[in-house]
Amino acid sequence: MLAVALDQTRLEVSPTLDPKRRSALGQFMTPSPIAHKMSGMFGVLPDKIHLLDAGAGMGSLTAAFVDEACSRRPRPTSIHVSAYEVDPAMASILEGTLKQCQEACADAGIEFTSTLVRDDFILCSAEPLLKPKGTVNCAILNPPYGKIRSNSQWRAALGAVGIETVNLYSAFVALALQQMSEGGELVAITPRSFCNGTYYEPFRRMLLNGAALLDLFVFQSRTEAFKDDDVLQENIIFRVQRGGAQGAVALSTDAGEVRTVPYEEIVRPDDNHSFIRLPVGGDGTPSLQGLPCTLEDLDIKVSTGRVVDFRARDHLRKDPEDGTVPLIYPGHMYNGGINWPRAEFKKNNAIADNDETASLMVPKGVYVLTKRFTSKEEKRRLVAAVYNGGKVGFENHLNYYHANGRGLDRDFASGLARYLNSTAVDQYFRTFSGHTQVNATDLRNIRYPTKDDLQKLGTTDDEPDRFVDRLLQASALNCFAGSS
C-alpha cells in the first residue's frame, strides 16, 4: 500500500528536519495508521473526486486516500488532487508520491491528475484568482500547528476572506471548507483545543454553522497520535459535511469505544459559546449539566488574577516586608489551601501596596482560586484552593471566585473548592477542554450545586466525591421526574 511504504520515508526524514524551521511551519507528519484511519472515515465517495490536501507534507494523507479509493466498490472514475506544500524538501518528496498515486490509480482503472502548489496555503487561498470556487468535494488535512500573530501576513490574508481565528490549524480547516462544494466532506486531525475557549469561538461558529458534524474520534492518550515526533498534544479526528443535515454524531476513541451520541450532547442548544463536548465515557454517570445553578444564580463571579508580574516588576518583592501584601502564584497552592510565603520560591512572595498597585489588589477576605494552567503530569485538569487572609494580589495565572469583588462566605468557599476538586467535575471538564488551560469562561460555562449544598459540602466530613455523586444522582432523578 502506498501510505505504508511512505511511512518508512517519514521515519527516516523526520529526525533530519531543522527543528527551528519545523517549529515555525508546525510540521508533524502523519503516521500511516492514522492516515488510513482518516481516509476510511469518508462516506460514499463522489464518482469524480477533487481532493484537497493542504499542508500535504510528503503526501501520506493523499496516498492513504488513494489506497482507500482504489479499494472501494464502486471505484471513482477520476481523482484530481490539489496538494499544497510550502517546504521545498517536503514538496520534492510529495511530487514523487503523486506519481506513485497516478500509477496506483492507473492499475485500478481510475483517471488521476494532480496540481502541486509549492506555496503557502493561507496566502494562496486569499488570492481571488487562485482560490477555487467550490470545486473541492473531499478534503483530508493534517494542518500545521502554530499561533497566528496579529501583525502577520496570515492574519491579514484571513481577514480578507472573512476568517477570524488564532492558529494555523483552524485557519487551514476554515479555508478548506470555504473551497468545498455543498455536500463535500472534510476529514482532519487537529488538536482539540478549538473545542472550548473564547479565542476559538468564531471558528467554532463558522464550522458548526457551515457544516454538519458527522464523526469524532478522540485520542485519549496525549502522546499516541504523533509519538514518533514527541508531540504532547491531545488530538481529535473529525469528519464534517459542508451544508449537510445535522444528526447524531458517531463518537469513538483510541480505546475502541464507538457510540452514537445526540448532537445536543456534543453542542448544547443553550450554550452561547458553542463548546464542543466530547463525552467519551458513556458510562451513564449523571452529568453536571443537570445541576441547578450558574454563577449568576449563586451571585458570585470568577475573574483572572490582576497581577501580570513582568508589568509590575518594580513593585515585586522576594519576601514580605513592611508596605507589602501577599502575592499569590499557582505555586503557592497546596492541598486545597495556600502555602505562603514559600522559602526559596523561584517567584516572588509579595507586592508593594501603594497607589500604583491599588488596581491590582483584592480586598481582605476568602476567595477560591483555580490554576489557569496545569502541568501535563497533574492528575486533575481543574485544581482549586481556598485563600483566607488580608489584602492580596493574585497573579495572572490564577482565576479567583469572588462576590462582586469581595470575599466569599468561608463555608461556602470551602464547599466550592471541594466541588471543583471533585472527580465528577474533572471528568466533565475534560469533555470540552482538551488542553491544560482553564479559562474563566470555561468556569462560567459549567453548572454548580445550590448555595446551601455548597455550604453543606464545606462543612461535612463526607468524602467530596461521594457527596457530589449524591447531588448528581438527585439532579438526574429530578430531571427524570420533571420530564415524565
LUMNU-428643 format. One line per field, with one value per residue: x, z, y of N, C-alpha, C in turn. Coordinates in pm, whole numbers. Layout:
N
n.c1	c(X ...) $
n.c3	c(Z ...) $
n.c2	c(Y ...) $
ca.c1	c(X ...) $
ca.c3	c(Z ...) $
ca.c2	c(Y ...) $
c.c1	c(X ...) $
c.c3	c(Z ...) $
c.c2	c(Y ...) $
END
This chain:
484
n.c1	c(84 39 60 172 424 531 555 795 977 894 974 1248 1304 1196 1358 1569 1491 1514 1489 1406 1292 1097 938 851 694 512 527 424 435 212 155 128 -87 -270 -323 -456 -674 -806 -865 -1041 -1268 -1430 -1750 -1974 -1798 -1756 -1817 -1649 -1373 -1246 -985 -859 -553 -411 -114 42 275 483 293 141 -130 -271 -181 -289 -559 -588 -526 -751 -963 -912 -975 -1245 -1581 -1844 -1561 -1428 -1438 -1254 -983 -877 -613 -546 -267 -94 215 457 720 1027 1180 999 807 938 953 680 607 704 540 287 320 342 86 -58 22 -81 -354 -388 -349 -581 -775 -856 -878 -621 -514 -314 -236 36 107 358 367 248 -42 -239 -186 -208 -477 -608 -587 -784 -777 -655 -795 -998 -1339 -1554 -1499 -1389 -1455 -1379 -1174 -872 -690 -397 -326 -81 45 38 65 -106 11 -99 -5 74 125 -46 -267 -370 -433 -627 -824 -904 -1064 -1266 -1224 -1179 -949 -707 -499 -285 -385 -667 -718 -646 -843 -1076 -1035 -1024 -1288 -1420 -1354 -1491 -1746 -2107 -2217 -1975 -1710 -1499 -1216 -1020 -727 -656 -536 -742 -801 -961 -1215 -1318 -1315 -1258 -1111 -1131 -1396 -1522 -1428 -1543 -1815 -1826 -1755 -1958 -2192 -2167 -2134 -2218 -2155 -2021 -1858 -1652 -1339 -1153 -836 -737 -499 -235 3 -8 -87 115 356 611 725 745 528 331 19 -329 -534 -785 -978 -1191 -1491 -1666 -1947 -2001 -2270 -2439 -2712 -2765 -2733 -2729 -2408 -2125 -1925 -1606 -1313 -954 -944 -1123 -1396 -1713 -1987 -2317 -2409 -2641 -2661 -2710 -2585 -2327 -2297 -2448 -2778 -2834 -2594 -2416 -2161 -2098 -1947 -1773 -1840 -1698 -1813 -1679 -1685 -1938 -2064 -2296 -2295 -2444 -2480 -2307 -2448 -2708 -2725 -2846 -2757 -2609 -2321 -2425 -2670 -2576 -2483 -2217 -1890 -1628 -1294 -990 -663 -514 -250 8 312 552 486 453 699 872 749 748 839 1077 1043 808 764 760 491 403 192 60 153 9 84 27 204 192 -29 -150 -258 -533 -527 -336 7 200 431 665 971 1275 1145 1095 957 808 710 563 401 435 233 78 -13 20 -17 -270 -495 -447 -500 -687 -953 -931 -1032 -1214 -1138 -1182 -946 -831 -605 -490 -339 -246 0 113 157 -6 -278 -535 -731 -854 -772 -821 -814 -838 -811 -763 -738 -562 -559 -464 -269 -347 -182 -157 -182 -377 -724 -992 -1262 -1524 -1738 -1878 -1641 -1572 -1491 -1583 -1834 -1703 -1758 -1904 -1710 -1523 -1675 -1721 -1459 -1402 -1594 -1508 -1269 -1350 -1386 -1595 -1637 -1389 -1387 -1607 -1520 -1316 -1456 -1500 -1268 -958 -699 -436 -509 -720 -978 -1142 -1386 -1452 -1504 -1727 -1905 -1979 -2200 -2336 -2389 -2657 -2642 -2686 -2623 -2352 -2250 -2304 -2137 -1899 -1875 -1917 -1809 -1805 -1679 -1576 -1619 -1813 -2024 -2075 -2147 -2389 -2542 -2550 -2689 -2935 -3008 -3035 -3254 -3450 -3464 -3559 -3807 -3929 -3964 -4138) $
n.c3	c(0 -69 136 352 256 229 489 599 481 605 873 840 739 918 1164 1057 996 1021 1339 1417 1184 1144 1370 1318 1094 1191 1154 1156 1066 923 1062 912 1012 1118 896 730 895 885 608 578 703 540 387 134 -163 -411 -767 -940 -813 -641 -460 -179 -27 201 315 273 322 281 151 275 356 116 -22 139 103 -171 -167 -24 -195 -419 -316 -275 -363 -564 -760 -785 -1091 -1154 -1006 -890 -744 -538 -405 -148 -44 135 211 56 57 149 -51 -275 -216 -205 -471 -588 -454 -558 -820 -776 -683 -915 -1068 -917 -938 -1213 -1241 -1115 -1282 -1265 -1351 -1294 -1188 -1092 -903 -788 -555 -467 -232 17 177 307 222 -54 -77 -17 -237 -489 -761 -749 -577 -556 -658 -483 -576 -465 -343 -159 128 301 590 775 936 987 1311 1498 1644 1523 1466 1545 1378 1147 806 756 927 811 554 611 724 496 365 539 770 1107 1332 1549 1518 1309 1241 1267 1086 841 824 812 571 390 406 296 31 -53 -218 -186 18 14 184 468 634 916 1123 1426 1702 1999 2110 2004 2079 2300 2485 2451 2239 2019 1954 1730 1518 1586 1554 1280 1176 1278 1193 920 841 880 1163 1166 1248 1529 1651 1924 2064 2351 2479 2539 2403 2193 1917 1759 1839 1748 1697 1939 2032 2255 2283 2293 2068 1807 1554 1308 1111 878 693 437 443 514 659 1000 1227 1462 1616 1542 1783 1889 2028 2080 2247 2166 2198 2055 1980 1920 1950 2055 1889 2052 2289 2227 2130 2316 2310 2463 2504 2481 2386 2217 2281 2211 2318 2437 2522 2611 2797 2843 3037 3169 3391 3585 3457 3515 3400 3475 3721 3930 3922 3792 3790 3812 3933 4183 4267 4242 4101 3860 3801 3628 3766 3859 3858 3647 3630 3497 3415 3648 3764 3908 4149 4279 4538 4682 4934 5208 5346 5528 5416 5211 5050 5042 4748 4540 4371 4138 4234 4505 4586 4766 4844 4860 4995 5084 5071 5202 5312 5069 5124 4944 4702 4354 4232 4327 4659 4749 4699 4652 4836 4721 4568 4294 4260 4344 4189 4131 4346 4569 4803 5160 5259 5185 4923 4635 4452 4127 3922 3619 3435 3415 3483 3258 3398 3619 3793 3785 3580 3664 3932 4255 4530 4858 4954 5244 5395 5436 5250 4910 4626 4330 4107 3746 3638 3772 3835 4013 4236 4347 4538 4371 4372 4636 4930 4988 5171 5430 5472 5242 5046 5103 5038 4767 4663 4722 4567 4306 4298 4277 4144 3961 3853 3733 3536 3384 3297 3126 2906 2739 2733 2594 2652 2866 2975 3179 3140 3255 3130 3076 3334 3394 3236 3332 3543 3875 4218 4450 4663 4930 4926 4859 5085 5275 5178 5236 5507 5579 5688 5506 5217 4944 4675 4707 4816 4606 4402 4503 4485 4207 4134 4251 4107 3853 3895 3952 3708 3551 3670 3618 3346 3295) $
n.c2	c(-120 229 431 293 220 475 549 459 631 866 815 814 1069 1257 1294 1440 1694 2050 2174 2437 2547 2358 2397 2657 2614 2438 2157 1829 1514 1270 956 628 449 636 794 607 551 799 827 619 713 862 907 787 801 1058 1018 1154 1280 1561 1622 1792 1849 2017 2162 1933 1792 1511 1369 1167 1152 1190 965 760 815 761 487 400 481 323 77 82 -10 83 193 528 720 913 1097 1403 1576 1847 1964 2124 2250 2413 2377 2319 2076 1882 1912 1811 1537 1491 1530 1296 1113 1175 1089 815 770 818 601 388 439 413 138 58 141 406 742 975 1290 1573 1870 2037 2269 2470 2646 2882 2785 2942 3208 3177 3102 3331 3484 3606 3518 3275 3118 2840 2802 2658 2398 2174 1850 1666 1670 1626 1656 1725 1971 2237 2338 2624 2949 3238 3547 3878 4079 3953 3830 3621 3671 3904 3808 3614 3775 3908 3726 3687 3530 3461 3367 3199 3024 2825 2571 2579 2780 2659 2459 2618 2760 2547 2452 2669 2636 2418 2228 2213 1952 1826 1648 1680 1562 1581 1591 1734 1940 1934 2173 2373 2317 2448 2760 3116 3232 3063 3072 3217 3054 2803 2864 2923 2672 2497 2619 2609 2349 2001 1807 1497 1274 1200 1131 1048 1087 953 933 1154 1137 959 998 1134 1010 944 1184 1304 1461 1634 1656 1677 1518 1515 1348 1462 1448 1634 1760 1978 2198 1992 1796 1814 1552 1281 1213 1019 893 806 641 599 391 211 239 295 489 618 949 1190 1504 1721 1659 1698 1964 2189 2320 2548 2668 2946 2983 2782 2546 2246 1939 1634 1361 1101 901 769 616 631 793 1048 1378 1688 1886 1871 1993 2263 2537 2839 3056 3311 3257 3187 3424 3501 3559 3488 3567 3663 3661 3972 4058 4092 3977 4067 4319 4452 4460 4635 4657 4420 4188 3975 3860 3899 4229 4540 4742 4584 4334 3996 3814 3595 3306 3029 2837 2864 2727 2452 2138 2203 2442 2739 2781 3000 3253 3115 2964 3000 3023 3035 3237 3555 3652 3865 4186 4534 4761 5023 5339 5298 5028 4981 4915 4652 4499 4283 4289 4215 3888 3580 3366 3158 2991 2893 2713 2849 2718 2385 2140 1880 1655 1655 1507 1605 1819 2047 2245 2349 2587 2738 3072 3255 3542 3857 4172 4126 4021 3856 3653 3651 3396 3268 3200 3353 3314 3527 3751 3969 4126 4119 3917 3566 3374 3171 2888 2835 2891 2691 2464 2513 2496 2226 2104 2181 2043 1784 1450 1415 1672 1715 1512 1590 1840 1768 1678 1891 2037 2025 2086 2212 2449 2647 2845 3145 3173 2906 2816 2963 2839 2592 2394 2432 2317 2411 2707 2637 2361 2371 2499 2303 2103 2223 2189 1926 1599 1406 1229 1432 1342 1144 1293 1477 1299 1205 1438 1462 1231 1287 1516 1406 1235 1425 1560 1351 1304 1543 1532 1331) $
ca.c1	c(0 120 86 261 559 575 579 937 1040 863 1058 1385 1318 1153 1466 1667 1437 1563 1388 1353 1201 985 853 789 593 419 531 417 390 109 187 42 -214 -363 -363 -557 -793 -873 -921 -1153 -1382 -1516 -1872 -1975 -1711 -1809 -1763 -1536 -1323 -1145 -932 -768 -461 -340 -7 44 398 531 179 90 -276 -315 -154 -387 -688 -586 -540 -891 -1049 -890 -1033 -1390 -1668 -1772 -1450 -1450 -1382 -1139 -937 -783 -560 -479 -179 -17 326 546 858 1082 1222 877 740 1008 906 539 598 719 421 179 346 306 -61 -104 46 -177 -486 -389 -370 -719 -868 -904 -801 -561 -440 -280 -173 121 132 471 347 175 -183 -321 -168 -265 -623 -660 -578 -908 -756 -603 -884 -1102 -1474 -1642 -1474 -1338 -1562 -1318 -1054 -811 -595 -321 -274 25 3 118 -14 -107 30 -194 56 132 61 -155 -384 -425 -490 -750 -924 -953 -1166 -1368 -1197 -1119 -902 -581 -398 -275 -465 -806 -721 -646 -975 -1173 -1011 -1064 -1434 -1462 -1328 -1563 -1882 -2210 -2216 -1838 -1669 -1365 -1166 -898 -674 -610 -552 -882 -810 -1065 -1347 -1365 -1236 -1308 -1037 -1174 -1541 -1560 -1403 -1645 -1941 -1813 -1754 -2085 -2299 -2150 -2115 -2271 -2053 -2065 -1775 -1546 -1253 -1075 -717 -737 -359 -176 126 -19 -106 242 457 745 775 743 428 242 -99 -450 -580 -907 -1007 -1333 -1544 -1780 -2000 -2045 -2411 -2513 -2814 -2706 -2799 -2645 -2265 -2053 -1816 -1523 -1184 -848 -963 -1211 -1536 -1784 -2129 -2389 -2442 -2722 -2583 -2732 -2488 -2197 -2311 -2574 -2855 -2834 -2456 -2392 -2024 -2086 -1843 -1788 -1812 -1659 -1849 -1627 -1705 -2054 -2088 -2423 -2279 -2523 -2399 -2314 -2541 -2836 -2722 -2941 -2712 -2498 -2255 -2519 -2766 -2507 -2445 -2071 -1823 -1491 -1210 -849 -575 -483 -107 95 434 656 442 461 829 932 676 753 937 1105 987 724 829 667 439 371 86 92 134 -17 104 -16 299 158 -142 -105 -352 -660 -506 -228 134 262 526 747 1116 1345 1048 1154 884 807 610 492 393 424 97 89 -112 39 -62 -403 -591 -412 -527 -818 -970 -926 -1147 -1199 -1154 -1147 -852 -802 -493 -525 -262 -200 105 67 174 -107 -388 -658 -725 -901 -711 -874 -768 -902 -729 -833 -638 -574 -549 -379 -260 -350 -105 -240 -201 -483 -860 -1042 -1406 -1549 -1875 -1876 -1520 -1544 -1469 -1695 -1857 -1596 -1806 -1939 -1585 -1467 -1755 -1697 -1327 -1413 -1671 -1422 -1165 -1409 -1364 -1704 -1611 -1273 -1427 -1694 -1439 -1238 -1538 -1494 -1138 -856 -564 -409 -551 -854 -1017 -1256 -1506 -1483 -1562 -1862 -1988 -2020 -2310 -2297 -2495 -2712 -2558 -2700 -2548 -2210 -2217 -2302 -2016 -1786 -1869 -1937 -1693 -1821 -1585 -1635 -1668 -1938 -2124 -2110 -2218 -2528 -2609 -2573 -2797 -3060 -3043 -3081 -3390 -3539 -3483 -3642 -3943 -3987 -3994 -4230) $
ca.c3	c(0 -86 262 435 201 255 632 625 444 712 989 807 713 1031 1254 988 971 1105 1444 1418 1070 1169 1466 1252 1000 1259 1078 1222 957 963 1057 824 1070 1131 760 684 976 833 474 592 765 440 348 -7 -239 -541 -885 -985 -688 -634 -323 -130 80 229 408 242 362 179 81 342 356 -21 -54 209 38 -297 -128 14 -313 -506 -255 -266 -471 -689 -757 -859 -1228 -1163 -887 -907 -615 -521 -288 -114 48 126 237 -68 74 154 -182 -368 -187 -241 -616 -614 -403 -654 -935 -733 -678 -1053 -1111 -848 -996 -1347 -1222 -1070 -1382 -1223 -1407 -1186 -1220 -969 -906 -672 -533 -375 -176 143 151 353 135 -186 -70 -5 -369 -561 -887 -724 -487 -625 -622 -451 -665 -387 -281 -50 183 408 642 899 919 1079 1439 1537 1667 1419 1530 1499 1273 1045 674 767 986 711 447 661 737 362 323 643 869 1232 1414 1616 1500 1172 1211 1246 961 729 816 767 428 315 399 201 -106 -80 -273 -96 28 23 317 515 747 964 1256 1483 1848 2036 2184 1949 2129 2402 2497 2383 2118 1907 1937 1590 1434 1614 1493 1137 1148 1310 1113 778 811 976 1232 1148 1322 1617 1703 2029 2118 2494 2519 2490 2327 2099 1776 1694 1938 1688 1696 2077 2042 2370 2247 2281 1931 1760 1410 1288 974 861 556 413 412 542 763 1126 1302 1568 1587 1576 1874 1918 2089 2053 2338 2097 2222 1946 2010 1855 2053 2005 1867 2165 2394 2179 2134 2387 2250 2548 2524 2397 2336 2122 2317 2156 2426 2392 2632 2569 2900 2805 3138 3235 3507 3569 3412 3589 3331 3544 3845 3912 3933 3725 3880 3834 4035 4313 4293 4250 3971 3852 3724 3614 3853 3800 3860 3542 3706 3426 3406 3783 3811 4005 4275 4333 4643 4702 5063 5269 5424 5557 5297 5105 5076 4975 4605 4533 4243 4142 4314 4647 4615 4817 4915 4882 5066 5037 5143 5181 5200 5046 5125 4822 4593 4235 4206 4438 4762 4793 4608 4727 4848 4703 4474 4160 4256 4407 4099 4120 4474 4603 4946 5258 5253 5147 4778 4579 4340 4041 3831 3478 3360 3494 3413 3197 3494 3723 3771 3760 3493 3743 4066 4329 4668 4928 5018 5353 5452 5417 5114 4839 4481 4265 3982 3628 3605 3859 3836 4150 4257 4443 4544 4316 4412 4777 4966 4998 5298 5446 5447 5101 4970 5122 4959 4625 4629 4724 4447 4188 4304 4273 4022 3866 3784 3648 3420 3300 3234 3017 2787 2646 2737 2553 2678 3009 3018 3237 3125 3335 3052 3098 3468 3389 3149 3398 3638 4015 4315 4515 4766 5052 4910 4865 5225 5342 5133 5303 5650 5601 5696 5398 5106 4842 4558 4744 4832 4474 4330 4551 4424 4066 4127 4283 3995 3744 3928 3938 3565 3500 3719 3551 3205 3283) $
ca.c2	c(0 349 502 211 234 611 565 440 757 961 785 849 1212 1340 1337 1523 1827 2160 2193 2572 2562 2268 2464 2772 2565 2349 2032 1698 1428 1175 813 550 403 748 831 512 576 917 803 527 779 927 836 748 890 1102 948 1237 1336 1667 1612 1895 1812 2142 2127 1790 1724 1419 1310 1048 1151 1167 825 678 836 686 347 378 494 207 -43 97 -60 103 287 652 717 1003 1168 1514 1619 1977 1946 2243 2229 2527 2336 2262 1937 1802 1919 1722 1401 1489 1513 1153 1044 1195 1000 679 767 807 463 301 463 353 -7 36 192 538 853 1052 1411 1644 2001 2057 2412 2485 2780 2892 2761 3054 3324 3143 3095 3467 3546 3576 3449 3140 3046 2764 2842 2548 2284 2062 1772 1589 1733 1547 1754 1729 2106 2277 2393 2739 3069 3341 3677 3979 4162 3865 3821 3524 3736 3995 3729 3552 3880 3943 3629 3679 3426 3508 3256 3233 2920 2779 2453 2618 2857 2564 2395 2718 2786 2428 2450 2772 2592 2294 2233 2163 1806 1776 1603 1712 1485 1648 1562 1860 1948 1956 2299 2459 2276 2540 2882 3235 3265 2979 3078 3246 2936 2702 2906 2904 2529 2434 2679 2583 2207 1903 1729 1358 1179 1249 1025 1114 1021 977 947 1279 1114 848 1030 1166 971 942 1321 1355 1566 1621 1733 1595 1533 1450 1344 1489 1450 1724 1770 2115 2212 1870 1798 1769 1447 1227 1211 895 928 689 673 503 277 117 267 361 501 727 1047 1302 1626 1811 1628 1748 2110 2210 2430 2667 2712 3064 2982 2670 2450 2110 1845 1501 1271 970 798 692 513 655 881 1170 1490 1814 1974 1866 2070 2373 2676 2905 3151 3420 3211 3187 3563 3514 3575 3438 3659 3627 3739 4102 4091 4040 4010 4142 4458 4510 4414 4727 4652 4284 4166 3832 3819 4004 4334 4649 4808 4487 4237 3869 3792 3452 3238 2888 2761 2873 2640 2323 2052 2273 2568 2825 2774 3132 3262 2997 2986 2960 3022 3095 3360 3648 3626 3985 4300 4659 4815 5168 5395 5243 4888 4971 4849 4511 4434 4229 4316 4108 3800 3439 3350 3028 3006 2779 2733 2866 2620 2271 2065 1756 1545 1661 1413 1679 1936 2160 2241 2463 2607 2850 3176 3322 3631 4000 4227 4031 4026 3724 3658 3634 3255 3218 3252 3359 3333 3635 3801 4105 4195 4097 3778 3473 3306 3072 2752 2828 2884 2557 2371 2538 2439 2080 2068 2197 1941 1651 1370 1439 1798 1696 1432 1671 1944 1709 1653 2003 2103 1932 2135 2229 2582 2659 2984 3189 3142 2765 2802 3020 2757 2468 2408 2423 2290 2530 2767 2557 2236 2402 2525 2172 2036 2288 2155 1784 1509 1309 1244 1520 1267 1076 1397 1529 1193 1203 1553 1432 1133 1356 1605 1321 1191 1541 1583 1242 1324 1660 1505 1219) $
c.c1	c(88 159 181 405 616 611 726 1016 1017 954 1203 1404 1293 1268 1566 1618 1494 1456 1325 1255 1077 886 779 675 490 412 527 354 303 156 84 -88 -317 -413 -472 -686 -873 -937 -1041 -1277 -1475 -1639 -1862 -1894 -1778 -1748 -1641 -1489 -1226 -1102 -839 -685 -373 -237 23 168 449 418 119 -62 -331 -295 -256 -525 -696 -597 -686 -982 -1035 -954 -1186 -1459 -1801 -1658 -1490 -1389 -1260 -1110 -844 -742 -501 -399 -95 94 430 692 916 1120 1102 809 808 967 760 520 610 598 306 198 310 154 -119 -89 -55 -316 -496 -413 -514 -821 -928 -816 -749 -486 -411 -221 -95 153 240 467 265 25 -269 -309 -224 -417 -686 -653 -701 -887 -711 -700 -993 -1240 -1562 -1622 -1431 -1455 -1510 -1195 -1003 -691 -528 -252 -164 -33 95 31 -1 -97 -61 -139 113 58 -58 -282 -451 -495 -622 -861 -985 -1061 -1265 -1348 -1125 -1080 -759 -470 -400 -370 -611 -821 -726 -783 -1078 -1158 -1053 -1215 -1486 -1449 -1409 -1701 -1980 -2212 -2077 -1800 -1523 -1333 -1033 -857 -612 -602 -699 -902 -918 -1202 -1402 -1279 -1287 -1242 -1086 -1325 -1583 -1538 -1508 -1777 -1938 -1824 -1893 -2202 -2289 -2142 -2181 -2155 -2097 -1990 -1676 -1470 -1154 -957 -711 -597 -303 -59 107 -15 26 359 597 808 771 647 337 121 -216 -513 -716 -903 -1156 -1367 -1665 -1822 -2053 -2192 -2495 -2618 -2754 -2793 -2711 -2500 -2206 -1929 -1738 -1390 -1081 -852 -1065 -1358 -1597 -1930 -2186 -2442 -2531 -2638 -2595 -2640 -2348 -2195 -2447 -2647 -2850 -2694 -2425 -2254 -1998 -1967 -1876 -1744 -1784 -1687 -1808 -1651 -1821 -2093 -2217 -2413 -2361 -2432 -2414 -2416 -2677 -2839 -2791 -2883 -2602 -2431 -2348 -2623 -2706 -2464 -2295 -2015 -1686 -1413 -1069 -764 -523 -334 -34 237 536 616 453 598 887 867 682 864 954 1039 901 808 725 621 409 250 124 66 124 -3 43 76 275 41 -91 -218 -481 -648 -388 -107 212 313 605 895 1176 1249 1108 1086 893 693 525 493 370 280 107 -13 -101 -11 -204 -501 -564 -454 -670 -834 -954 -1051 -1110 -1230 -1117 -1064 -848 -683 -545 -452 -221 -95 48 75 65 -226 -516 -635 -761 -848 -752 -817 -837 -796 -815 -733 -666 -569 -441 -374 -259 -282 -192 -260 -301 -617 -904 -1192 -1426 -1696 -1874 -1759 -1483 -1527 -1598 -1716 -1758 -1642 -1843 -1814 -1521 -1543 -1733 -1564 -1333 -1492 -1582 -1312 -1220 -1381 -1470 -1681 -1493 -1309 -1515 -1614 -1362 -1322 -1533 -1360 -1029 -715 -551 -448 -694 -892 -1132 -1387 -1548 -1552 -1702 -1959 -2028 -2131 -2262 -2415 -2551 -2616 -2565 -2619 -2397 -2166 -2212 -2175 -1893 -1771 -1879 -1805 -1698 -1716 -1649 -1691 -1801 -2052 -2171 -2186 -2364 -2607 -2642 -2686 -2931 -3104 -3095 -3224 -3490 -3569 -3577 -3788 -4011 -4025 -4095 -4375) $
c.c3	c(0 47 352 387 232 402 667 590 551 833 964 796 837 1122 1190 967 1069 1211 1443 1303 1089 1265 1402 1159 1066 1197 1169 1122 1008 953 972 889 1083 994 706 766 919 697 480 651 665 413 203 -88 -369 -655 -938 -863 -715 -489 -294 -16 104 338 396 289 250 112 146 336 217 -60 13 146 -94 -270 -99 -108 -405 -449 -249 -386 -460 -673 -826 -999 -1240 -1027 -931 -769 -627 -392 -270 -17 27 144 114 -56 76 17 -283 -346 -229 -391 -654 -568 -502 -778 -900 -724 -818 -1104 -1046 -906 -1137 -1339 -1183 -1170 -1346 -1287 -1293 -1243 -1088 -1001 -776 -662 -427 -313 -48 116 192 257 -5 -184 -57 -137 -452 -688 -867 -645 -564 -572 -602 -537 -589 -328 -176 -1 297 459 771 898 1018 1204 1475 1551 1550 1488 1466 1385 1158 912 679 820 884 598 489 676 603 313 437 746 988 1316 1458 1592 1356 1144 1187 1119 840 713 762 618 342 301 300 57 -146 -137 -169 -99 37 166 345 635 788 1099 1308 1635 1880 2112 2130 2008 2236 2401 2409 2247 1997 1880 1794 1497 1457 1547 1343 1100 1166 1231 966 741 919 1033 1234 1237 1409 1671 1798 2068 2267 2552 2458 2395 2209 1952 1701 1785 1879 1688 1834 2093 2161 2345 2237 2145 1910 1608 1398 1139 971 715 536 372 443 651 891 1193 1417 1521 1628 1656 1909 1974 2048 2149 2282 2114 2102 1986 1937 1963 1991 1994 1986 2283 2356 2185 2195 2331 2330 2573 2428 2334 2239 2154 2253 2265 2368 2504 2603 2672 2867 2907 3215 3360 3486 3540 3504 3526 3398 3674 3824 3888 3835 3827 3911 3938 4174 4355 4319 4108 3977 3759 3717 3702 3784 3786 3748 3584 3628 3408 3541 3846 3922 4142 4342 4436 4664 4828 5119 5347 5450 5426 5182 5147 5004 4823 4586 4389 4252 4230 4463 4685 4659 4893 4953 4956 5007 5129 5112 5313 5185 5045 4995 4704 4472 4198 4327 4535 4796 4683 4691 4723 4840 4599 4336 4147 4307 4320 4084 4243 4484 4754 5032 5247 5216 4999 4740 4454 4257 3953 3689 3389 3454 3414 3360 3294 3601 3690 3733 3668 3570 3886 4140 4471 4725 4984 5123 5423 5420 5271 5038 4690 4426 4129 3866 3585 3697 3817 3981 4151 4367 4438 4502 4370 4558 4805 4979 5143 5311 5416 5301 5015 4982 5039 4811 4581 4626 4603 4322 4183 4294 4140 3918 3787 3688 3522 3327 3226 3115 2893 2689 2646 2705 2573 2825 3059 3069 3234 3219 3262 3070 3232 3474 3315 3212 3498 3780 4101 4370 4620 4895 5043 4915 5008 5304 5305 5202 5449 5677 5614 5585 5289 4998 4722 4588 4756 4696 4393 4374 4493 4277 4049 4153 4168 3877 3769 3913 3792 3506 3541 3647 3407 3185 3282) $
c.c2	c(125 414 425 225 372 633 548 566 862 941 823 1000 1296 1384 1432 1666 1929 2191 2333 2594 2477 2332 2581 2729 2474 2211 1909 1601 1313 1031 737 503 515 792 737 523 691 892 709 590 845 840 791 849 933 1022 1022 1317 1451 1674 1728 1838 1935 2117 1979 1718 1636 1340 1187 1039 1128 1021 733 693 759 536 314 382 373 80 -37 33 12 203 416 640 808 1066 1281 1562 1758 1968 2072 2206 2339 2489 2267 2115 1844 1797 1827 1576 1386 1469 1365 1073 1056 1108 855 664 750 664 367 317 404 203 -38 88 327 645 940 1172 1483 1781 2018 2206 2424 2625 2769 2882 2880 3172 3298 3151 3232 3543 3509 3495 3305 3055 2972 2803 2719 2425 2159 1983 1673 1666 1646 1627 1708 1865 2138 2341 2507 2862 3166 3477 3782 4065 4079 3875 3726 3590 3829 3917 3665 3655 3917 3847 3599 3571 3487 3387 3283 3131 2872 2663 2489 2703 2765 2499 2494 2746 2667 2421 2554 2724 2469 2321 2180 2010 1746 1744 1639 1625 1547 1594 1691 1845 1974 2086 2391 2429 2369 2665 2994 3256 3185 2987 3116 3127 2828 2738 2887 2757 2469 2492 2641 2437 2121 1822 1584 1260 1254 1130 1091 1028 1052 985 1074 1254 1021 891 1053 1131 968 1080 1386 1472 1539 1711 1638 1624 1468 1444 1373 1489 1540 1723 1910 2116 2090 1889 1740 1664 1403 1217 1077 933 803 736 569 385 178 143 340 369 621 821 1156 1428 1721 1781 1676 1901 2141 2332 2559 2722 2826 3065 2867 2579 2315 2013 1707 1401 1127 861 708 587 536 743 1007 1290 1610 1908 1975 1945 2205 2511 2715 2996 3269 3382 3216 3326 3577 3525 3509 3530 3605 3718 3864 4130 4018 4076 4092 4289 4530 4483 4503 4718 4515 4271 4015 3781 3932 4104 4442 4713 4714 4403 4107 3876 3642 3403 3097 2803 2771 2782 2503 2255 2125 2404 2644 2811 2902 3186 3133 3035 2932 2942 3094 3227 3452 3615 3748 4092 4425 4710 4967 5214 5331 5099 4871 4894 4698 4431 4383 4245 4191 4020 3659 3426 3207 3051 2879 2813 2751 2767 2509 2196 1935 1639 1544 1572 1484 1797 2061 2145 2367 2466 2729 2943 3244 3412 3777 4041 4151 4066 3884 3736 3610 3489 3187 3277 3261 3388 3438 3675 3947 4189 4178 3948 3698 3429 3190 2930 2732 2813 2747 2454 2388 2479 2287 2030 2074 2091 1799 1581 1398 1566 1784 1618 1512 1778 1890 1680 1770 2074 2002 1982 2167 2367 2578 2807 3018 3161 2998 2745 2861 2928 2623 2498 2379 2378 2421 2583 2685 2428 2261 2432 2394 2096 2093 2249 2006 1709 1405 1335 1333 1443 1200 1178 1448 1424 1186 1321 1527 1332 1199 1446 1525 1273 1305 1570 1477 1265 1440 1634 1395 1264) $
END
